[in-house]
Amino acid sequence: MLCSDGFRHVVSEDEIFQEFNNIENNEIIMKDKIIKLVELNKQRLENDNITAIILHLDKNS
């Protein structure tokens, strides 16, 4: 995951780790997790820009 500082102001490293630790290597689940964290930022009234990119790499490619 690559994110802007605005993404990390109000969401901790531990919260991000908990969302992405031991998840299935599934693009839909990963997308849902990142949306959940963006919404958490909004709920916590982050006033900086919120940007996040998540990459899925297939080991078999």
mmCIF file as Biopython writes it, N, C-alpha, C and O atoms, coordinates in Angstrom:
data_model
#
loop_
_atom_site.group_PDB
_atom_site.id
_atom_site.type_symbol
_atom_site.label_atom_id
_atom_site.label_alt_id
_atom_site.label_comp_id
_atom_site.label_asym_id
_atom_site.label_entity_id
_atom_site.label_seq_id
_atom_site.pdbx_PDB_ins_code
_atom_site.Cartn_x
_atom_site.Cartn_y
_atom_site.Cartn_z
_atom_site.occupancy
_atom_site.B_iso_or_equiv
_atom_site.auth_seq_id
_atom_site.auth_asym_id
_atom_site.pdbx_PDB_model_num
ATOM 1   N N  . MET A ? 1  ? 0.838   -1.162  0.000   1.0 0.0 1  A 1 
ATOM 2   C CA . MET A ? 1  ? 0.000   0.000   0.000   1.0 0.0 1  A 1 
ATOM 3   C C  . MET A ? 1  ? 0.891   1.235   0.000   1.0 0.0 1  A 1 
ATOM 4   O O  . MET A ? 1  ? 1.894   1.295   0.712   1.0 0.0 1  A 1 
ATOM 5   N N  . LEU A ? 2  ? 0.519   2.193   -0.788  1.0 0.0 2  A 1 
ATOM 6   C CA . LEU A ? 2  ? 1.169   3.496   -0.832  1.0 0.0 2  A 1 
ATOM 7   C C  . LEU A ? 2  ? 0.092   4.514   -0.505  1.0 0.0 2  A 1 
ATOM 8   O O  . LEU A ? 2  ? -0.995  4.483   -1.081  1.0 0.0 2  A 1 
ATOM 9   N N  . CYS A ? 3  ? 0.397   5.427   0.430   1.0 0.0 3  A 1 
ATOM 10  C CA . CYS A ? 3  ? -0.636  6.390   0.816   1.0 0.0 3  A 1 
ATOM 11  C C  . CYS A ? 3  ? -0.023  7.763   1.086   1.0 0.0 3  A 1 
ATOM 12  O O  . CYS A ? 3  ? 1.176   7.894   1.334   1.0 0.0 3  A 1 
ATOM 13  N N  . SER A ? 4  ? -0.880  8.777   1.028   1.0 0.0 4  A 1 
ATOM 14  C CA . SER A ? 4  ? -0.453  10.141  1.331   1.0 0.0 4  A 1 
ATOM 15  C C  . SER A ? 4  ? -0.401  10.339  2.840   1.0 0.0 4  A 1 
ATOM 16  O O  . SER A ? 4  ? -0.945  9.543   3.605   1.0 0.0 4  A 1 
ATOM 17  N N  . ASP A ? 5  ? 0.267   11.421  3.256   1.0 0.0 5  A 1 
ATOM 18  C CA . ASP A ? 5  ? 0.340   11.700  4.696   1.0 0.0 5  A 1 
ATOM 19  C C  . ASP A ? 5  ? -1.042  11.968  5.276   1.0 0.0 5  A 1 
ATOM 20  O O  . ASP A ? 5  ? -1.279  11.697  6.453   1.0 0.0 5  A 1 
ATOM 21  N N  . GLY A ? 6  ? -1.955  12.494  4.470   1.0 0.0 6  A 1 
ATOM 22  C CA . GLY A ? 6  ? -3.317  12.729  4.941   1.0 0.0 6  A 1 
ATOM 23  C C  . GLY A ? 6  ? -4.017  11.439  5.326   1.0 0.0 6  A 1 
ATOM 24  O O  . GLY A ? 6  ? -4.863  11.420  6.220   1.0 0.0 6  A 1 
ATOM 25  N N  . PHE A ? 7  ? -3.662  10.377  4.652   1.0 0.0 7  A 1 
ATOM 26  C CA . PHE A ? 7  ? -4.228  9.073   4.985   1.0 0.0 7  A 1 
ATOM 27  C C  . PHE A ? 7  ? -3.753  8.622   6.362   1.0 0.0 7  A 1 
ATOM 28  O O  . PHE A ? 7  ? -4.495  7.957   7.085   1.0 0.0 7  A 1 
ATOM 29  N N  . ARG A ? 8  ? -2.531  8.975   6.727   1.0 0.0 8  A 1 
ATOM 30  C CA . ARG A ? 8  ? -1.911  8.480   7.945   1.0 0.0 8  A 1 
ATOM 31  C C  . ARG A ? 8  ? -2.027  9.407   9.155   1.0 0.0 8  A 1 
ATOM 32  O O  . ARG A ? 8  ? -1.572  9.043   10.239  1.0 0.0 8  A 1 
ATOM 33  N N  . HIS A ? 9  ? -2.606  10.559  9.008   1.0 0.0 9  A 1 
ATOM 34  C CA . HIS A ? 9  ? -2.725  11.463  10.159  1.0 0.0 9  A 1 
ATOM 35  C C  . HIS A ? 9  ? -3.605  10.888  11.257  1.0 0.0 9  A 1 
ATOM 36  O O  . HIS A ? 9  ? -3.264  10.985  12.435  1.0 0.0 9  A 1 
ATOM 37  N N  . VAL A ? 10 ? -4.726  10.295  10.891  1.0 0.0 10 A 1 
ATOM 38  C CA . VAL A ? 10 ? -5.705  9.868   11.889  1.0 0.0 10 A 1 
ATOM 39  C C  . VAL A ? 10 ? -5.919  8.354   11.944  1.0 0.0 10 A 1 
ATOM 40  O O  . VAL A ? 10 ? -6.707  7.867   12.755  1.0 0.0 10 A 1 
ATOM 41  N N  . VAL A ? 11 ? -5.228  7.618   11.093  1.0 0.0 11 A 1 
ATOM 42  C CA . VAL A ? 11 ? -5.276  6.154   11.117  1.0 0.0 11 A 1 
ATOM 43  C C  . VAL A ? 11 ? -3.868  5.676   11.444  1.0 0.0 11 A 1 
ATOM 44  O O  . VAL A ? 11 ? -2.905  6.070   10.786  1.0 0.0 11 A 1 
ATOM 45  N N  . SER A ? 12 ? -3.750  4.838   12.449  1.0 0.0 12 A 1 
ATOM 46  C CA . SER A ? 12 ? -2.428  4.405   12.911  1.0 0.0 12 A 1 
ATOM 47  C C  . SER A ? 12 ? -1.868  3.268   12.061  1.0 0.0 12 A 1 
ATOM 48  O O  . SER A ? 12 ? -2.596  2.596   11.330  1.0 0.0 12 A 1 
ATOM 49  N N  . GLU A ? 13 ? -0.560  3.072   12.177  1.0 0.0 13 A 1 
ATOM 50  C CA . GLU A ? 13 ? 0.088   1.943   11.505  1.0 0.0 13 A 1 
ATOM 51  C C  . GLU A ? 13 ? -0.531  0.632   11.963  1.0 0.0 13 A 1 
ATOM 52  O O  . GLU A ? 13 ? -0.725  -0.280  11.159  1.0 0.0 13 A 1 
ATOM 53  N N  . ASP A ? 14 ? -0.840  0.533   13.246  1.0 0.0 14 A 1 
ATOM 54  C CA . ASP A ? 14 ? -1.449  -0.689  13.779  1.0 0.0 14 A 1 
ATOM 55  C C  . ASP A ? 14 ? -2.815  -0.961  13.147  1.0 0.0 14 A 1 
ATOM 56  O O  . ASP A ? 14 ? -3.143  -2.108  12.844  1.0 0.0 14 A 1 
ATOM 57  N N  . GLU A ? 15 ? -3.602  0.081   12.952  1.0 0.0 15 A 1 
ATOM 58  C CA . GLU A ? 15 ? -4.916  -0.104  12.321  1.0 0.0 15 A 1 
ATOM 59  C C  . GLU A ? 15 ? -4.767  -0.586  10.877  1.0 0.0 15 A 1 
ATOM 60  O O  . GLU A ? 15 ? -5.505  -1.461  10.427  1.0 0.0 15 A 1 
ATOM 61  N N  . ILE A ? 16 ? -3.815  -0.012  10.168  1.0 0.0 16 A 1 
ATOM 62  C CA . ILE A ? 16 ? -3.557  -0.441  8.787   1.0 0.0 16 A 1 
ATOM 63  C C  . ILE A ? 16 ? -3.071  -1.886  8.778   1.0 0.0 16 A 1 
ATOM 64  O O  . ILE A ? 16 ? -3.529  -2.696  7.972   1.0 0.0 16 A 1 
ATOM 65  N N  . PHE A ? 17 ? -2.147  -2.205  9.671   1.0 0.0 17 A 1 
ATOM 66  C CA . PHE A ? 17 ? -1.615  -3.564  9.763   1.0 0.0 17 A 1 
ATOM 67  C C  . PHE A ? 17 ? -2.733  -4.569  10.046  1.0 0.0 17 A 1 
ATOM 68  O O  . PHE A ? 17 ? -2.789  -5.631  9.426   1.0 0.0 17 A 1 
ATOM 69  N N  . GLN A ? 18 ? -3.616  -4.233  10.979  1.0 0.0 18 A 1 
ATOM 70  C CA . GLN A ? 18 ? -4.707  -5.136  11.328  1.0 0.0 18 A 1 
ATOM 71  C C  . GLN A ? 18 ? -5.629  -5.404  10.139  1.0 0.0 18 A 1 
ATOM 72  O O  . GLN A ? 18 ? -6.125  -6.518  9.975   1.0 0.0 18 A 1 
ATOM 73  N N  . GLU A ? 19 ? -5.854  -4.394  9.320   1.0 0.0 19 A 1 
ATOM 74  C CA . GLU A ? 19 ? -6.722  -4.579  8.152   1.0 0.0 19 A 1 
ATOM 75  C C  . GLU A ? 19 ? -6.093  -5.491  7.103   1.0 0.0 19 A 1 
ATOM 76  O O  . GLU A ? 19 ? -6.789  -6.284  6.468   1.0 0.0 19 A 1 
ATOM 77  N N  . PHE A ? 20 ? -4.780  -5.379  6.922   1.0 0.0 20 A 1 
ATOM 78  C CA . PHE A ? 20 ? -4.145  -6.104  5.822   1.0 0.0 20 A 1 
ATOM 79  C C  . PHE A ? 20 ? -3.346  -7.326  6.246   1.0 0.0 20 A 1 
ATOM 80  O O  . PHE A ? 20 ? -2.802  -8.025  5.391   1.0 0.0 20 A 1 
ATOM 81  N N  . ASN A ? 21 ? -3.263  -7.596  7.523   1.0 0.0 21 A 1 
ATOM 82  C CA . ASN A ? 21 ? -2.530  -8.761  8.000   1.0 0.0 21 A 1 
ATOM 83  C C  . ASN A ? 21 ? -3.366  -10.027 7.779   1.0 0.0 21 A 1 
ATOM 84  O O  . ASN A ? 21 ? -4.532  -10.094 8.168   1.0 0.0 21 A 1 
ATOM 85  N N  . ASN A ? 22 ? -2.758  -11.004 7.161   1.0 0.0 22 A 1 
ATOM 86  C CA . ASN A ? 22 ? -3.391  -12.319 6.953   1.0 0.0 22 A 1 
ATOM 87  C C  . ASN A ? 22 ? -4.707  -12.270 6.188   1.0 0.0 22 A 1 
ATOM 88  O O  . ASN A ? 22 ? -5.640  -13.002 6.518   1.0 0.0 22 A 1 
ATOM 89  N N  . ILE A ? 23 ? -4.795  -11.418 5.172   1.0 0.0 23 A 1 
ATOM 90  C CA . ILE A ? 23 ? -6.003  -11.435 4.351   1.0 0.0 23 A 1 
ATOM 91  C C  . ILE A ? 23 ? -5.748  -12.295 3.129   1.0 0.0 23 A 1 
ATOM 92  O O  . ILE A ? 23 ? -4.606  -12.518 2.727   1.0 0.0 23 A 1 
ATOM 93  N N  . GLU A ? 24 ? -6.831  -12.770 2.552   1.0 0.0 24 A 1 
ATOM 94  C CA . GLU A ? 24 ? -6.734  -13.507 1.302   1.0 0.0 24 A 1 
ATOM 95  C C  . GLU A ? 24 ? -6.148  -12.610 0.236   1.0 0.0 24 A 1 
ATOM 96  O O  . GLU A ? 24 ? -6.358  -11.397 0.240   1.0 0.0 24 A 1 
ATOM 97  N N  . ASN A ? 25 ? -5.418  -13.211 -0.667  1.0 0.0 25 A 1 
ATOM 98  C CA . ASN A ? 25 ? -4.844  -12.467 -1.781  1.0 0.0 25 A 1 
ATOM 99  C C  . ASN A ? 25 ? -5.943  -12.278 -2.827  1.0 0.0 25 A 1 
ATOM 100 O O  . ASN A ? 25 ? -5.913  -12.886 -3.897  1.0 0.0 25 A 1 
ATOM 101 N N  . ASN A ? 26 ? -6.906  -11.428 -2.498  1.0 0.0 26 A 1 
ATOM 102 C CA . ASN A ? 26 ? -8.096  -11.249 -3.302  1.0 0.0 26 A 1 
ATOM 103 C C  . ASN A ? 26 ? -8.310  -9.760  -3.539  1.0 0.0 26 A 1 
ATOM 104 O O  . ASN A ? 26 ? -8.403  -8.978  -2.593  1.0 0.0 26 A 1 
ATOM 105 N N  . GLU A ? 27 ? -8.385  -9.378  -4.798  1.0 0.0 27 A 1 
ATOM 106 C CA . GLU A ? 27 ? -8.490  -7.954  -5.143  1.0 0.0 27 A 1 
ATOM 107 C C  . GLU A ? 27 ? -9.740  -7.303  -4.565  1.0 0.0 27 A 1 
ATOM 108 O O  . GLU A ? 27 ? -9.690  -6.146  -4.146  1.0 0.0 27 A 1 
ATOM 109 N N  . ILE A ? 28 ? -10.847 -8.015  -4.534  1.0 0.0 28 A 1 
ATOM 110 C CA . ILE A ? 28 ? -12.096 -7.441  -4.020  1.0 0.0 28 A 1 
ATOM 111 C C  . ILE A ? 28 ? -11.973 -7.173  -2.522  1.0 0.0 28 A 1 
ATOM 112 O O  . ILE A ? 28 ? -12.386 -6.117  -2.042  1.0 0.0 28 A 1 
ATOM 113 N N  . ILE A ? 29 ? -11.409 -8.121  -1.789  1.0 0.0 29 A 1 
ATOM 114 C CA . ILE A ? 29 ? -11.220 -7.934  -0.347  1.0 0.0 29 A 1 
ATOM 115 C C  . ILE A ? 29 ? -10.262 -6.787  -0.084  1.0 0.0 29 A 1 
ATOM 116 O O  . ILE A ? 29 ? -10.500 -5.967  0.802   1.0 0.0 29 A 1 
ATOM 117 N N  . MET A ? 30 ? -9.174  -6.724  -0.851  1.0 0.0 30 A 1 
ATOM 118 C CA . MET A ? 30 ? -8.196  -5.651  -0.678  1.0 0.0 30 A 1 
ATOM 119 C C  . MET A ? 30 ? -8.834  -4.298  -0.944  1.0 0.0 30 A 1 
ATOM 120 O O  . MET A ? 30 ? -8.600  -3.344  -0.203  1.0 0.0 30 A 1 
ATOM 121 N N  . LYS A ? 31 ? -9.638  -4.207  -1.994  1.0 0.0 31 A 1 
ATOM 122 C CA . LYS A ? 31 ? -10.328 -2.948  -2.321  1.0 0.0 31 A 1 
ATOM 123 C C  . LYS A ? 31 ? -11.275 -2.552  -1.192  1.0 0.0 31 A 1 
ATOM 124 O O  . LYS A ? 31 ? -11.315 -1.389  -0.792  1.0 0.0 31 A 1 
ATOM 125 N N  . ASP A ? 32 ? -12.037 -3.517  -0.679  1.0 0.0 32 A 1 
ATOM 126 C CA . ASP A ? 32 ? -12.961 -3.228  0.428   1.0 0.0 32 A 1 
ATOM 127 C C  . ASP A ? 32 ? -12.220 -2.724  1.663   1.0 0.0 32 A 1 
ATOM 128 O O  . ASP A ? 32 ? -12.699 -1.822  2.351   1.0 0.0 32 A 1 
ATOM 129 N N  . LYS A ? 33 ? -11.060 -3.300  1.944   1.0 0.0 33 A 1 
ATOM 130 C CA . LYS A ? 33 ? -10.264 -2.890  3.110   1.0 0.0 33 A 1 
ATOM 131 C C  . LYS A ? 33 ? -9.773  -1.454  2.957   1.0 0.0 33 A 1 
ATOM 132 O O  . LYS A ? 33 ? -9.831  -0.674  3.908   1.0 0.0 33 A 1 
ATOM 133 N N  . ILE A ? 34 ? -9.292  -1.102  1.769   1.0 0.0 34 A 1 
ATOM 134 C CA . ILE A ? 34 ? -8.771  0.253   1.567   1.0 0.0 34 A 1 
ATOM 135 C C  . ILE A ? 34 ? -9.916  1.270   1.619   1.0 0.0 34 A 1 
ATOM 136 O O  . ILE A ? 34 ? -9.740  2.372   2.138   1.0 0.0 34 A 1 
ATOM 137 N N  . ILE A ? 35 ? -11.077 0.909   1.088   1.0 0.0 35 A 1 
ATOM 138 C CA . ILE A ? 35 ? -12.243 1.804   1.166   1.0 0.0 35 A 1 
ATOM 139 C C  . ILE A ? 35 ? -12.641 2.002   2.626   1.0 0.0 35 A 1 
ATOM 140 O O  . ILE A ? 35 ? -12.961 3.116   3.039   1.0 0.0 35 A 1 
ATOM 141 N N  . LYS A ? 36 ? -12.620 0.932   3.398   1.0 0.0 36 A 1 
ATOM 142 C CA . LYS A ? 36 ? -12.952 1.020   4.823   1.0 0.0 36 A 1 
ATOM 143 C C  . LYS A ? 36 ? -12.019 1.998   5.538   1.0 0.0 36 A 1 
ATOM 144 O O  . LYS A ? 36 ? -12.469 2.796   6.360   1.0 0.0 36 A 1 
ATOM 145 N N  . LEU A ? 37 ? -10.717 1.939   5.225   1.0 0.0 37 A 1 
ATOM 146 C CA . LEU A ? 37 ? -9.753  2.843   5.877   1.0 0.0 37 A 1 
ATOM 147 C C  . LEU A ? 37 ? -9.927  4.291   5.412   1.0 0.0 37 A 1 
ATOM 148 O O  . LEU A ? 37 ? -9.761  5.217   6.206   1.0 0.0 37 A 1 
ATOM 149 N N  . VAL A ? 38 ? -10.256 4.492   4.144   1.0 0.0 38 A 1 
ATOM 150 C CA . VAL A ? 38 ? -10.517 5.855   3.657   1.0 0.0 38 A 1 
ATOM 151 C C  . VAL A ? 38 ? -11.750 6.424   4.367   1.0 0.0 38 A 1 
ATOM 152 O O  . VAL A ? 38 ? -11.747 7.580   4.789   1.0 0.0 38 A 1 
ATOM 153 N N  . GLU A ? 39 ? -12.784 5.625   4.494   1.0 0.0 39 A 1 
ATOM 154 C CA . GLU A ? 39 ? -13.991 6.078   5.196   1.0 0.0 39 A 1 
ATOM 155 C C  . GLU A ? 39 ? -13.702 6.367   6.667   1.0 0.0 39 A 1 
ATOM 156 O O  . GLU A ? 39 ? -14.269 7.301   7.235   1.0 0.0 39 A 1 
ATOM 157 N N  . LEU A ? 40 ? -12.833 5.583   7.286   1.0 0.0 40 A 1 
ATOM 158 C CA . LEU A ? 40 ? -12.440 5.833   8.674   1.0 0.0 40 A 1 
ATOM 159 C C  . LEU A ? 40 ? -11.751 7.191   8.785   1.0 0.0 40 A 1 
ATOM 160 O O  . LEU A ? 40 ? -11.988 7.935   9.736   1.0 0.0 40 A 1 
ATOM 161 N N  . ASN A ? 41 ? -10.903 7.510   7.816   1.0 0.0 41 A 1 
ATOM 162 C CA . ASN A ? 41 ? -10.265 8.829   7.780   1.0 0.0 41 A 1 
ATOM 163 C C  . ASN A ? 41 ? -11.309 9.939   7.731   1.0 0.0 41 A 1 
ATOM 164 O O  . ASN A ? 41 ? -11.214 10.925  8.461   1.0 0.0 41 A 1 
ATOM 165 N N  . LYS A ? 42 ? -12.295 9.771   6.873   1.0 0.0 42 A 1 
ATOM 166 C CA . LYS A ? 42 ? -13.347 10.776  6.737   1.0 0.0 42 A 1 
ATOM 167 C C  . LYS A ? 42 ? -14.143 10.925  8.036   1.0 0.0 42 A 1 
ATOM 168 O O  . LYS A ? 42 ? -14.453 12.041  8.450   1.0 0.0 42 A 1 
ATOM 169 N N  . GLN A ? 43 ? -14.473 9.797   8.678   1.0 0.0 43 A 1 
ATOM 170 C CA . GLN A ? 43 ? -15.219 9.835   9.935   1.0 0.0 43 A 1 
ATOM 171 C C  . GLN A ? 43 ? -14.434 10.557  11.022  1.0 0.0 43 A 1 
ATOM 172 O O  . GLN A ? 43 ? -15.016 11.214  11.885  1.0 0.0 43 A 1 
ATOM 173 N N  . ARG A ? 44 ? -13.123 10.431  10.977  1.0 0.0 44 A 1 
ATOM 174 C CA . ARG A ? 44 ? -12.266 11.092  11.973  1.0 0.0 44 A 1 
ATOM 175 C C  . ARG A ? 44 ? -11.925 12.519  11.573  1.0 0.0 44 A 1 
ATOM 176 O O  . ARG A ? 44 ? -11.075 13.162  12.191  1.0 0.0 44 A 1 
ATOM 177 N N  . LEU A ? 45 ? -12.587 13.004  10.545  1.0 0.0 45 A 1 
ATOM 178 C CA . LEU A ? 45 ? -12.516 14.400  10.088  1.0 0.0 45 A 1 
ATOM 179 C C  . LEU A ? 45 ? -11.134 14.828  9.620   1.0 0.0 45 A 1 
ATOM 180 O O  . LEU A ? 45 ? -10.710 15.953  9.883   1.0 0.0 45 A 1 
ATOM 181 N N  . GLU A ? 46 ? -10.431 13.941  8.929   1.0 0.0 46 A 1 
ATOM 182 C CA . GLU A ? 46 ? -9.150  14.319  8.320   1.0 0.0 46 A 1 
ATOM 183 C C  . GLU A ? 46 ? -9.395  15.463  7.347   1.0 0.0 46 A 1 
ATOM 184 O O  . GLU A ? 46 ? -10.309 15.394  6.525   1.0 0.0 46 A 1 
ATOM 185 N N  . ASN A ? 47 ? -8.583  16.520  7.433   1.0 0.0 47 A 1 
ATOM 186 C CA . ASN A ? 47 ? -8.784  17.677  6.559   1.0 0.0 47 A 1 
ATOM 187 C C  . ASN A ? 47 ? -7.714  17.788  5.472   1.0 0.0 47 A 1 
ATOM 188 O O  . ASN A ? 47 ? -7.757  18.714  4.662   1.0 0.0 47 A 1 
ATOM 189 N N  . ASP A ? 48 ? -6.771  16.873  5.444   1.0 0.0 48 A 1 
ATOM 190 C CA . ASP A ? 48 ? -5.762  16.824  4.379   1.0 0.0 48 A 1 
ATOM 191 C C  . ASP A ? 48 ? -6.278  15.891  3.286   1.0 0.0 48 A 1 
ATOM 192 O O  . ASP A ? 48 ? -7.250  15.162  3.482   1.0 0.0 48 A 1 
ATOM 193 N N  . ASN A ? 49 ? -5.608  15.927  2.128   1.0 0.0 49 A 1 
ATOM 194 C CA . ASN A ? 49 ? -6.031  15.009  1.073   1.0 0.0 49 A 1 
ATOM 195 C C  . ASN A ? 49 ? -5.796  13.564  1.515   1.0 0.0 49 A 1 
ATOM 196 O O  . ASN A ? 49 ? -4.841  13.269  2.235   1.0 0.0 49 A 1 
ATOM 197 N N  . ILE A ? 50 ? -6.673  12.680  1.076   1.0 0.0 50 A 1 
ATOM 198 C CA . ILE A ? 50 ? -6.595  11.263  1.439   1.0 0.0 50 A 1 
ATOM 199 C C  . ILE A ? 50 ? -6.390  10.477  0.147   1.0 0.0 50 A 1 
ATOM 200 O O  . ILE A ? 50 ? -7.287  10.394  -0.692  1.0 0.0 50 A 1 
ATOM 201 N N  . THR A ? 51 ? -5.205  9.905   0.004   1.0 0.0 51 A 1 
ATOM 202 C CA . THR A ? 51 ? -4.881  9.135   -1.188  1.0 0.0 51 A 1 
ATOM 203 C C  . THR A ? 51 ? -4.271  7.813   -0.772  1.0 0.0 51 A 1 
ATOM 204 O O  . THR A ? 51 ? -3.405  7.763   0.102   1.0 0.0 51 A 1 
ATOM 205 N N  . ALA A ? 52 ? -4.727  6.742   -1.405  1.0 0.0 52 A 1 
ATOM 206 C CA . ALA A ? 52 ? -4.152  5.429   -1.118  1.0 0.0 52 A 1 
ATOM 207 C C  . ALA A ? 52 ? -4.188  4.577   -2.382  1.0 0.0 52 A 1 
ATOM 208 O O  . ALA A ? 52 ? -5.162  4.589   -3.135  1.0 0.0 52 A 1 
ATOM 209 N N  . ILE A ? 53 ? -3.122  3.850   -2.589  1.0 0.0 53 A 1 
ATOM 210 C CA . ILE A ? 53 ? -3.011  2.920   -3.716  1.0 0.0 53 A 1 
ATOM 211 C C  . ILE A ? 53 ? -2.602  1.581   -3.148  1.0 0.0 53 A 1 
ATOM 212 O O  . ILE A ? 53 ? -1.706  1.496   -2.308  1.0 0.0 53 A 1 
ATOM 213 N N  . ILE A ? 54 ? -3.260  0.541   -3.607  1.0 0.0 54 A 1 
ATOM 214 C CA . ILE A ? 54 ? -2.899  -0.796  -3.168  1.0 0.0 54 A 1 
ATOM 215 C C  . ILE A ? 54 ? -2.609  -1.633  -4.412  1.0 0.0 54 A 1 
ATOM 216 O O  . ILE A ? 54 ? -3.346  -1.584  -5.396  1.0 0.0 54 A 1 
ATOM 217 N N  . LEU A ? 55 ? -1.535  -2.392  -4.348  1.0 0.0 55 A 1 
ATOM 218 C CA . LEU A ? 55 ? -1.122  -3.210  -5.479  1.0 0.0 55 A 1 
ATOM 219 C C  . LEU A ? 55 ? -1.286  -4.682  -5.154  1.0 0.0 55 A 1 
ATOM 220 O O  . LEU A ? 55 ? -0.996  -5.126  -4.043  1.0 0.0 55 A 1 
ATOM 221 N N  . HIS A ? 56 ? -1.745  -5.414  -6.119  1.0 0.0 56 A 1 
ATOM 222 C CA . HIS A ? 56 ? -1.863  -6.871  -5.983  1.0 0.0 56 A 1 
ATOM 223 C C  . HIS A ? 56 ? -0.875  -7.489  -6.969  1.0 0.0 56 A 1 
ATOM 224 O O  . HIS A ? 56 ? -0.994  -7.305  -8.180  1.0 0.0 56 A 1 
ATOM 225 N N  . LEU A ? 57 ? 0.088   -8.216  -6.443  1.0 0.0 57 A 1 
ATOM 226 C CA . LEU A ? 57 ? 1.067   -8.878  -7.283  1.0 0.0 57 A 1 
ATOM 227 C C  . LEU A ? 57 ? 0.823   -10.376 -7.255  1.0 0.0 57 A 1 
ATOM 228 O O  . LEU A ? 57 ? 0.732   -10.977 -6.184  1.0 0.0 57 A 1 
ATOM 229 N N  . ASP A ? 58 ? 0.720   -10.964 -8.408  1.0 0.0 58 A 1 
ATOM 230 C CA . ASP A ? 58 ? 0.484   -12.394 -8.510  1.0 0.0 58 A 1 
ATOM 231 C C  . ASP A ? 58 ? 1.821   -13.104 -8.574  1.0 0.0 58 A 1 
ATOM 232 O O  . ASP A ? 58 ? 2.624   -12.853 -9.473  1.0 0.0 58 A 1 
ATOM 233 N N  . LYS A ? 59 ? 2.059   -13.986 -7.622  1.0 0.0 59 A 1 
ATOM 234 C CA . LYS A ? 59 ? 3.321   -14.730 -7.552  1.0 0.0 59 A 1 
ATOM 235 C C  . LYS A ? 59 ? 3.515   -15.651 -8.748  1.0 0.0 59 A 1 
ATOM 236 O O  . LYS A ? 59 ? 4.643   -16.018 -9.077  1.0 0.0 59 A 1 
ATOM 237 N N  . ASN A ? 60 ? 2.436   -16.020 -9.388  1.0 0.0 60 A 1 
ATOM 238 C CA . ASN A ? 60 ? 2.502   -16.974 -10.496 1.0 0.0 60 A 1 
ATOM 239 C C  . ASN A ? 60 ? 2.798   -16.342 -11.845 1.0 0.0 60 A 1 
ATOM 240 O O  . ASN A ? 60 ? 2.935   -17.046 -12.845 1.0 0.0 60 A 1 
ATOM 241 N N  . SER A ? 61 ? 2.897   -15.040 -11.881 1.0 0.0 61 A 1 
ATOM 242 C CA . SER A ? 61 ? 3.131   -14.353 -13.181 1.0 0.0 61 A 1 
ATOM 243 C C  . SER A ? 61 ? 4.591   -14.318 -13.530 1.0 0.0 61 A 1 
ATOM 244 O O  . SER A ? 61 ? 4.964   -13.786 -14.576 1.0 0.0 61 A 1 
#
